[in-house]
Amino acid sequence: MPRTTASAQAAKPPVSGPAPDTGGRRLPRTLHPVAWWIWALALATAVSRTNNPLLLFLVLAVLGYVITMRRTEAPWARGFKYYLYLALTVVTIRVTFRAVFATGITPRDHFLFSLPHIPTPDWYAGIQLGGPVSLEALLSAATDGLRLACMLCCIGAANTLANPKRALRVLPGALYELGVAVTVSLSVAPQLVQSVQRVHRAKRLRAGRSKGLRALRGIIVPVLEDALERSLRLAAAMDSRGYGRAGTATRRSRRLTGALMLLGMCGLCAGAYGLLDATAPKLLGLPAMGAGAVLCFAGLRLGGRRITRTSYRPDPWRFAEWAVAGCGVLSAVLLFANVGFNAAELNPSIYPLSWPTLPLVPAAAILLAGTAGFLAPPPAAPTRAALPPQRTEEPK
Amino acid sequence: MITFDQVTVQYEDTAEPVLRDVDLTVEEGELCLVVGHTGVGKSTLLGAVNGLVPHFTGGTLYGRVLVDGRNTAEHPPRELADVVGVVGQDPLDGFVTDTVEEELAYAMEQLAVPPATMRKRVEETLDLLGLADLRHRALHELSGGQQQRVAIGSVLTAHPRILVLDEPTSALDPTAAEEVLAAVTRLVHDLGVTVLLAEHRLERVVQYADRVIHLPGSGRVVSGTPAEIFRTSSIAPPIVELGRAAGWTPLPLSIRDARRAAAPLRTRLADTVPPPVRPAPTSGRPELLTARGITVTYHGVPAVREVDLTLHGGEITALMGRNGSGKSSLLWALQGSGPRKAGSVAVVTPDDPKPLDPRKLSAAGARRLVGLVPQTPTDLLYLESVKQELDQADTESGVTADGIRSRTILDRLAPGIPDSTHPRDLSEGQKLALVLAIQLTAAPRVLLLDEPTRGLDYRAKSELIRIVDDLAAEGRAVVISTHDVEFVARAADRVVVMAEGDVVADGPTTEVIVASPVFAPQTAKILAPLPYLTVAQAAATLTDHGTDPAS
């Protein structure tokens, strides 16, 4: 015991006592995950407003800047490049479809190339395959795709910047079980992959068939049995560690919670129907939606009250959180306000074909969102020295 | 602290109750060792302490279990979480979160401990178990011993009065096991925690126990001091067997006590030559497998570095070394199914004058040269009954009607396994025998076993020794990777020790094992400098000399 403390202290200064984030906002700490989500969703909302490729590229640049400044070394924080690949795929698919399912060409369009026309049967008459493709069609498809891609990247940025497991902890108490289910499945997935690899490797030892249904069975059965046994042991472990301890809920309050939630859901459904269907009576729209939301909220609060649980090192909500969430929301508000710029500049026309202009106020609004890159406190530096020598992976 | 009052546990699918009329009291601050063969109800007894039996497992519990004054009939496991902490065999199975610190806090969050107290307790527990420099690390990248310490810490933060540990070291190498057991004894001595511990490898823990609960089978339970119980119990560590053979009273339980008691015995044995543990090697054992310069790397990290190894027919080789020292990688590379970056393997076959490399053959061909039983033998089992598995093995190996069928092999290895049993319902030892039979159907002359002793009790280990003895007698070369030094002392002709991918020692068992203070079996430690390795040797010498051991 004395040996271990001595080595621990030698490795790095003791960090016991208050959390390292009390001194000021520049001390390294992780930002509240909800702040990142508000920021990213607000930016996505702002993006939905514009079609201007210059603004969209500016958004991508801002996302890139903030992520490089404020991401951690955790596994989930290395995923942004996959969102970029996904974005690229979205744009490509969009453009390809537009070219293949051609919509024809008008005399005003610039002819680009022509694909062989494939005649479609009569009953399929609405859709045309192949034919001439214009520059305008491709450009509008590309900017549309780019907008969607930008929104995807905003979500990706939120996932990269905020620890998904910590974000789940923000869920109201009544939804705690849902959060645990997600957390557990997140940690079981890699084990399942490992299990598949192990069994696959072991199959060769028996020289069983390596193709076909029987071979699949040879992998699936051991893996599933393994997973099932593992989850039973996990359930037992969680039970012995106090998961699901009943609080002070009475039968009456449990019933009340159930009734409130059910009514609230009904209200939400009716409200959504009323809002979406123009022929529905006006009364069904917003009021039903509002009532449903209130009932659901009350149900969640009541349900949350019976759960007695505390949270270890909860994320604080301080100035930095206000600042980051605020700058995101402000940029969305600016883009929707239509003040100081011509709304047409947000969605430049491709007729006549011209280079889009960069409207000043929207550009400034998007740059404002980029200030999150230095408004947020720096993330805690990974303690490289404490990292172990890499374990060699042995086949297991 | 814990009281069992006329407890009987009956599961629906068995005719006989697992536990029958158990009366048991465990006092506060005791380290209580639960011993018994596999399947006699150790886990049931431990599970009953925090109510997992019968609340979680099903079955019926008659009688009364009182834990710190609470009846488990009225309190499900979650309501007992603040009194009883449970740690299982494989720590990874019980982890809910993904970093050390959050895992330590999890139980407290469930118990609604105030955040300030939580913070303090996490820091204390980190220090208590020596985990402070691992606090932010992900759980899956820790070593086995560290993971098990985190698992213990994660239940300790709830400040339980009782700690239940079900074979906490069976998945660990000796160093990691020492690490965990040291932590446990510290908890008993410094904090007065009551510990209930089940363990197969008694030699590791017997000296720490205050009380032993022995389950002889038949559902009864005998409890008493270690010296009382081990005088007659059917399972005992080598130190106790030696004590019984030499007639020592009271029975010594630690190496130190035994060495002091053994002084007269050592004088008496001084001029004797111990009988060999295994028949002396006949000269001219054929070289069956020759490996040169085997190198295995994973993502550029070398796991095995230029290892040369020659295996002879009729020889049993034990492969030892820490977890992660490259044992498994070497075995897989020798078999040809695992990766091999460089080097060559040549296996001599009776049909072919030229030695063959299993890597260059098909899976079926490689299997006829070298058989490998992996660490998790159940990975190879996927059918519904033992018979289906065996028939499948016959087809896969192309056994003709007049050849030796897998059923015959299995009956020789482990007689009496019914055809209709589901492979998952077999005991660990039987599963091992089944997979071994499947691999032997292809009649390989070289057989590699990757950690077969994991989870086996003393009886199953003796069975395994008999099996590998027979295989060697048939002229096969057998390699067993294991951490179990007592097993090696009884079973192996030759020991190869690996560290960081290199072979650091290779020689006859007597020389390699006795030379190392860590690796030496208990008998060797007690009788050093005499070259005795096993209790059987000492006992045989004593009878040969006709001296009354008790005198």
Interface residues (C-beta under 8 A of the other chain):
Chain A: M1 R3 T4 T5 S7 A8 A11 K12 P14 S16 A19 K165 V180 T183 V184 L186 S187 P190 Q191 R198 V199 R201 A202 K203 R204 L205 R206 A207 G208 S210 R217 G218 I219 V221 P222 E225 D226 R230 R233 L234 A235 A236 A237 M238 D239 S240 R241 G242 Y243 G244 R245 T308 R309 T310 S311 Y312 R313 P314 T383 A386 L387 P388 Q390 R391 T392 E393 E394 P395 K396
Chain B: N50 L52 H55 F56 P76 P77 R78 E79 L80 A81 D82 V84 G85 V86 G88 D90 L92 D93 G94 F95 V96 T97 D98 E101 E102 A105 Y106 A107 M108 E109 Q110 L111 A112 V113 P114 P115 M118 R119 V122 E123 D127 L128 G130 A132 D133 L134 H136 R137 H140 E141 S143 S154 V155 A158 R186 Y298 H299 V301 P302 A303 G324 G326 K327 S328 S329 W332 Q335 S337 G338 S362 A363 A364 A366 R367 G371 L372 P374 Q375 T376 T378 D379 L380 L381 Y382 L383 Q392 A393 E396 S397 R424 I438 Q439 A442 G501
